[in-house]
């Protein structure tokens, strides 16, 4: 077996395999911190069970958010909606652009017949 073939086989092992666990356990604290900072779950491989678990986590977070909204008093600051769990093959959500003063003026002008 070539070294390349061995590397490919090891890279394709599931994260919970004994080999991958042993490799993680052999890492120093600094290496673990570096890896945690570079985590990109959207580039990983997930099974159907992991996809379904992420869906459940998202739904529970949404239900919790709705419960908080329903029980927040008037005049209180509303909680921000939860971010979905990042999934393989999906890009992180792009932040929505904020409405600036000039943008608000332009929008007001367009709504009040400025396009005609």
Secondary structure, 3 states (H helix, E strand, C coil): CCHHHHHHHHHCCCCCCHHHHHHHHCCCHHHHHHHHHCCCHHHCCCCHHHHHHHHHHHHHHHHHHHHHHHCCCCCCCCCCCCCCCCCCCCCCCCCCCCCCHHHHHHHHHHHHHHCC
